[in-house]
């Protein structure tokens, strides 16, 4: 790997060179524009900000856009990122806009002296690092989802008080990235839509299997999140039903004494106990008796 400030140097017959560039630097863009023999389609990928995952082979070059994870200064994964690459038999050119995690893992592997006999082997290794990082992210999401599951199944007073929504969005984003990568690898491996990449096809079978395995894990987490959402809705509906049942019972008990008080409150001649000193007590006792009778009936019918 060479510093982007240096001019590209032709590799020796038995070696290959890696140039990694930061697209936010105008010097990097100028260097890309003057890369010898770089296909125009590959140049367009470097300069256009294309984010669709793809791998294409044309004229002895393999180029495309790969998924990666943006990282912060501490090396922790953040949002989805993109790595643009192009390589031939002796040159590998990669570029990114923001700091990325998997390509940084590849840089450290090169510095440790791990052998990558061809540029294609380095790209396959970079994809492997990305899949490993995605698997670690999903494992962390799975642990957080398990904590949410334990909380919800304990039937808390407020089951909505969880981070389930954020976790489901995170799982969906990670799975979209994996599915996009799986489709691109399938096209490169078996030539779907006429895009077979012969120089990488021997290395892609195991990589596709790894991506599919991690995608299945993401699918399981997605289904767990959906079931948890349904469980939360069920608990909320049950709580609402209990509240409505209590209100219904209270309303049912209040209707008979309301009718009694309404009858005694009519401003017409002939109201019973109109001139009796104990009329209020008698009416109150009648209301209590009616409420007691209504409560007895409600219990008998199982409400």
Backbone torsions as a table, in degrees:
resi	resn	phi	psi	omega
1	UNK	NA	136.0	-178.0
2	UNK	-114.5	156.7	176.4
3	UNK	-67.8	136.0	-177.8
4	UNK	-64.6	-16.5	179.4
5	UNK	-77.5	-14.7	-178.0
6	UNK	-91.7	150.7	176.9
7	UNK	-73.2	145.0	-179.1
8	UNK	-63.2	140.5	-178.9
9	UNK	-115.6	134.7	177.8
10	UNK	-63.8	131.6	179.0
11	UNK	-71.3	162.4	174.1
12	UNK	-74.1	176.0	-175.2
13	UNK	-64.6	-33.7	-175.1
14	UNK	-103.4	13.8	-175.3
15	UNK	-136.6	170.0	174.7
16	UNK	-139.9	158.1	-173.8
17	UNK	-116.6	145.0	178.6
18	UNK	-118.0	125.6	174.8
19	UNK	-117.9	119.8	179.5
20	UNK	-113.1	128.9	-171.0
21	UNK	-125.0	153.1	174.9
22	UNK	-104.6	116.0	-172.8
23	UNK	-68.7	-16.1	177.2
24	UNK	-76.4	-6.0	-179.0
25	UNK	-100.4	125.3	-178.0
26	UNK	-63.8	-27.5	177.9
27	UNK	-67.4	-35.1	177.6
28	UNK	-66.8	-42.1	179.3
29	UNK	-62.9	-41.5	178.4
30	UNK	-63.8	-38.5	179.3
31	UNK	-64.3	-42.2	-179.9
32	UNK	-62.2	-41.3	-179.2
33	UNK	-61.4	-25.5	-176.9
34	UNK	-107.9	16.6	175.3
35	UNK	-66.2	126.0	-179.1
36	UNK	-69.0	135.9	173.3
37	UNK	68.5	6.2	-179.7
38	UNK	-70.1	125.3	-178.6
39	UNK	-59.6	150.6	-178.3
40	UNK	-64.1	-34.4	178.2
41	UNK	-65.7	-38.9	177.2
42	UNK	-66.8	-41.0	177.1
43	UNK	-60.1	-39.1	179.1
44	UNK	-64.3	-37.8	177.8
45	UNK	-63.1	-41.9	-179.7
46	UNK	-64.8	-35.3	-171.5
47	UNK	-98.5	-15.5	-172.0
48	UNK	-91.3	-15.5	-175.9
49	UNK	74.6	26.2	178.5
50	UNK	-59.4	135.4	-179.3
51	UNK	-117.0	3.1	177.3
52	UNK	-77.7	126.2	-178.2
53	UNK	-69.0	128.8	-176.7
54	UNK	-160.7	153.6	175.6
55	UNK	-137.6	123.8	-174.6
56	UNK	-131.7	144.7	174.3
57	UNK	-119.8	130.7	-177.1
58	UNK	-158.9	126.2	173.6
59	UNK	59.6	37.8	-179.8
60	UNK	83.1	-2.2	177.6
61	UNK	-111.0	144.9	169.0
62	UNK	-116.5	127.9	-176.6
63	UNK	-147.3	165.4	179.4
64	UNK	164.1	-163.7	-179.1
65	UNK	-128.0	130.8	-177.9
66	UNK	-120.1	151.2	175.9
67	UNK	-77.8	150.4	174.7
68	UNK	-152.8	179.6	179.8
69	UNK	-116.5	124.7	173.4
70	UNK	-64.9	149.3	-178.3
71	UNK	-129.3	155.2	175.1
72	UNK	-90.0	-173.5	-176.7
73	UNK	-66.0	-22.8	178.9
74	UNK	-87.8	-1.7	-179.4
75	UNK	86.3	10.8	179.2
76	UNK	-83.2	140.2	-178.5
77	UNK	-67.6	144.4	178.8
78	UNK	-124.0	-129.4	-178.3
79	UNK	-77.9	173.9	177.4
80	UNK	-68.7	141.5	177.8
81	UNK	-128.4	179.8	-179.0
82	UNK	-133.7	139.0	175.7
83	UNK	-117.9	123.7	176.1
84	UNK	-97.2	137.9	-176.5
85	UNK	-142.2	159.0	171.3
86	UNK	-157.0	139.2	177.0
87	UNK	-151.0	152.6	169.4
88	UNK	-123.7	-155.1	-174.7
89	UNK	-66.4	-27.6	-174.3
90	UNK	-129.1	4.9	-177.5
91	UNK	-137.6	139.8	171.9
92	UNK	-125.5	125.1	179.0
93	UNK	-120.7	123.4	176.0
94	UNK	-127.4	152.0	-179.0
95	UNK	-150.9	149.1	178.9
96	UNK	-147.1	157.9	178.1
97	UNK	-91.6	-43.5	179.5
98	UNK	-115.6	158.8	176.4
99	UNK	-57.7	134.4	-174.9
100	UNK	-120.8	156.3	-171.5
101	UNK	-87.8	-52.0	-174.2
102	UNK	-65.9	-41.1	179.7
103	UNK	-67.0	-29.7	175.0
104	UNK	-69.8	-36.3	174.2
105	UNK	-62.2	-38.8	177.8
106	UNK	-65.0	-41.0	178.3
107	UNK	-59.5	-44.2	179.7
108	UNK	-65.7	-35.8	177.8
109	UNK	-64.4	-39.5	177.2
110	UNK	-64.3	-42.0	-179.9
111	UNK	-66.4	-28.8	176.5
112	UNK	-76.1	-10.4	179.0
113	UNK	91.3	15.5	177.4
114	UNK	-65.9	137.4	-174.8
115	UNK	-80.9	131.6	171.6
116	UNK	-129.1	96.4	-170.8
117	UNK	-64.9	-26.3	-178.4
118	UNK	-136.4	160.4	173.5
119	UNK	-59.4	-35.5	178.0
120	UNK	-62.3	-38.8	177.5
121	UNK	-63.0	-36.2	178.4
122	UNK	-67.1	-40.5	178.6
123	UNK	-65.8	-42.2	177.6
124	UNK	-62.3	-40.1	177.5
125	UNK	-64.1	-39.6	178.5
126	UNK	-61.8	-42.5	176.6
127	UNK	-63.3	-38.1	176.4
128	UNK	-62.4	-40.3	176.5
129	UNK	-62.6	-39.7	178.6
130	UNK	-62.9	-44.4	179.8
131	UNK	-62.5	-41.0	178.2
132	UNK	-62.0	-43.4	179.0
133	UNK	-65.0	-40.1	178.2
134	UNK	-63.6	-38.3	178.0
135	UNK	-64.6	-41.3	177.6
136	UNK	-63.5	-40.6	177.6
137	UNK	-61.8	-43.6	-179.3
138	UNK	-67.2	-35.0	176.1
139	UNK	-63.1	-41.3	177.3
140	UNK	-64.7	-42.0	176.9
141	UNK	-62.6	-39.4	179.2
142	UNK	-61.5	-39.9	177.7
143	UNK	-65.2	-42.6	178.6
144	UNK	-66.3	-36.6	178.3
145	UNK	-67.2	-35.8	176.9
146	UNK	-64.3	-38.9	177.2
147	UNK	-63.8	-40.8	176.6
148	UNK	-63.8	-40.1	-179.6
149	UNK	-62.8	-45.0	177.6
150	UNK	-60.8	-40.7	179.7
151	UNK	-64.0	-44.7	-176.8
152	UNK	-68.8	-41.8	-177.6
153	UNK	-70.3	-14.8	173.7
154	UNK	-78.3	0.4	179.2
155	UNK	52.6	64.8	-180.0
156	UNK	-72.0	164.3	178.3
157	UNK	-60.7	-35.8	179.9
158	UNK	-125.4	87.4	-176.7
159	UNK	-67.9	-14.0	178.3
160	UNK	-74.8	-12.8	-174.7
161	UNK	-79.9	64.7	179.6
162	UNK	-139.1	172.1	175.4
163	UNK	-98.8	25.6	-175.4
164	UNK	-60.7	-41.2	-178.7
165	UNK	-60.2	-44.9	179.0
166	UNK	-64.9	-38.4	179.6
167	UNK	-66.1	-41.5	179.9
168	UNK	-64.9	-39.2	176.5
169	UNK	-64.2	-40.8	-179.9
170	UNK	-64.0	-44.3	178.7
171	UNK	-61.5	-43.9	-179.0
172	UNK	-62.1	-41.4	179.1
173	UNK	-65.0	-44.8	-179.4
174	UNK	-63.4	-38.9	-177.7
175	UNK	-71.3	-35.2	175.5
176	UNK	-60.2	-40.7	178.5
177	UNK	-63.5	-43.8	-179.4
178	UNK	-65.6	-39.9	-179.8
179	UNK	-68.5	-37.0	175.4
180	UNK	-63.6	-41.7	177.7
181	UNK	-65.6	-40.9	-179.5
182	UNK	-62.3	-41.3	178.7
183	UNK	-64.4	-43.1	180.0
184	UNK	-64.2	-41.1	179.5
185	UNK	-66.9	-37.9	178.8
186	UNK	-64.0	-42.3	177.4
187	UNK	-63.6	-40.5	-179.8
188	UNK	-69.6	-29.5	-174.7
189	UNK	-84.5	-48.0	-173.9
190	UNK	-106.5	-1.1	175.8
191	UNK	79.1	24.1	175.8
192	UNK	-60.5	137.1	-176.2
193	UNK	61.3	26.8	176.2
194	UNK	67.9	29.1	-175.9
195	UNK	-117.8	35.9	179.4
196	UNK	-69.4	133.7	178.9
197	UNK	-108.0	97.5	-172.3
198	UNK	-63.4	-36.3	-175.6
199	UNK	-70.7	-14.3	179.9
200	UNK	-115.2	-9.8	-169.4
201	UNK	-59.9	-33.2	-178.7
202	UNK	-69.2	-23.2	-176.4
203	UNK	-98.0	-6.3	-169.8
204	UNK	-89.6	-20.7	-174.7
205	UNK	-60.9	-49.6	179.5
206	UNK	-65.2	-37.2	-179.9
207	UNK	-65.9	-41.0	177.6
208	UNK	-62.6	-42.0	178.2
209	UNK	-61.1	-40.2	178.8
210	UNK	-64.9	-43.5	179.7
211	UNK	-63.7	-42.3	179.4
212	UNK	-63.8	-38.4	179.1
213	UNK	-63.8	-45.9	178.7
214	UNK	-66.9	-35.8	178.1
215	UNK	-64.5	-37.4	176.1
216	UNK	-63.1	-41.6	176.7
217	UNK	-60.2	-41.9	178.1
218	UNK	-63.9	-37.8	177.5
219	UNK	-64.0	-39.1	177.4
220	UNK	-63.3	-45.1	178.3
221	UNK	-62.9	-38.7	179.1
222	UNK	-63.1	-41.7	178.7
223	UNK	-67.3	-39.8	176.5
224	UNK	-61.4	-41.5	177.9
225	UNK	-62.8	-39.9	178.5
226	UNK	-65.3	-42.6	178.6
227	UNK	-65.0	-38.1	176.7
228	UNK	-64.2	-39.5	177.0
229	UNK	-61.3	-42.0	178.2
230	UNK	-65.9	-37.8	178.2
231	UNK	-63.9	-41.5	177.7
232	UNK	-62.8	-44.0	178.0
233	UNK	-61.2	-38.9	179.2
234	UNK	-63.8	-44.7	178.9
235	UNK	-63.7	-40.8	178.8
236	UNK	-65.4	-41.4	178.2
237	UNK	-64.4	-39.6	178.0
238	UNK	-63.5	-42.9	178.1
239	UNK	-63.4	-40.4	178.1
240	UNK	-64.4	-41.3	178.8
241	UNK	-63.8	-39.1	178.0
242	UNK	-64.8	-40.4	178.4
243	UNK	-64.5	-43.5	179.5
244	UNK	-65.0	-36.6	178.2
245	UNK	-64.2	-43.4	178.7
246	UNK	-63.0	-43.4	178.7
247	UNK	-64.1	-36.9	178.8
248	UNK	-64.4	-43.0	179.6
249	UNK	-64.6	-44.6	179.2
250	UNK	-61.1	-43.7	179.2
251	UNK	-63.6	-40.2	179.6
252	UNK	-63.3	-39.4	179.8
253	UNK	-71.1	-28.3	-177.3
254	UNK	-85.2	-18.8	-177.4
255	UNK	-64.6	-48.1	-179.2
256	UNK	-61.0	-48.3	178.7
257	UNK	-65.4	-26.1	175.6
258	UNK	-64.9	-40.1	177.4
259	UNK	-65.4	-39.0	179.9
260	UNK	-64.8	-49.8	-179.3
261	UNK	-64.8	-32.6	176.6
262	UNK	-66.3	-38.0	179.8
263	UNK	-68.3	-43.0	179.2
264	UNK	-73.8	-16.6	-179.6
265	UNK	-90.0	-0.3	179.5
266	UNK	-67.8	132.3	-177.6
267	UNK	-89.3	66.8	178.7
268	UNK	-135.4	154.0	178.1
269	UNK	-64.8	153.7	174.5
270	UNK	89.6	12.5	177.7
271	UNK	-66.3	129.9	179.1
272	UNK	-59.3	144.3	178.3
273	UNK	60.6	24.3	-177.5
274	UNK	-60.7	-38.9	-177.2
275	UNK	-109.5	12.5	-178.8
276	UNK	-88.5	134.0	177.8
277	UNK	-62.7	-26.2	-178.4
278	UNK	-101.3	19.0	-177.5
279	UNK	-61.7	-41.8	-179.1
280	UNK	-63.3	-42.4	-179.9
281	UNK	-64.7	-39.9	179.9
282	UNK	-64.7	-43.6	179.2
283	UNK	-64.8	-40.5	177.5
284	UNK	-62.6	-41.9	178.0
285	UNK	-63.8	-37.6	178.0
286	UNK	-64.1	-40.1	177.3
287	UNK	-63.0	-43.5	179.2
288	UNK	-62.6	-39.8	179.5
289	UNK	-66.3	-39.4	178.8
290	UNK	-65.7	-42.0	178.1
291	UNK	-63.0	-43.2	177.9
292	UNK	-60.6	-42.3	179.1
293	UNK	-64.9	-41.0	178.7
294	UNK	-64.4	-40.5	178.8
295	UNK	-63.9	-40.2	178.3
296	UNK	-62.8	-40.5	179.5
297	UNK	-66.2	-41.4	-180.0
298	UNK	-61.9	-41.4	179.1
299	UNK	-66.8	-37.7	-178.3
300	UNK	-66.3	-33.0	-179.3
301	UNK	-89.9	3.2	173.1
302	UNK	83.1	19.2	177.3
303	UNK	-81.1	NA	NA
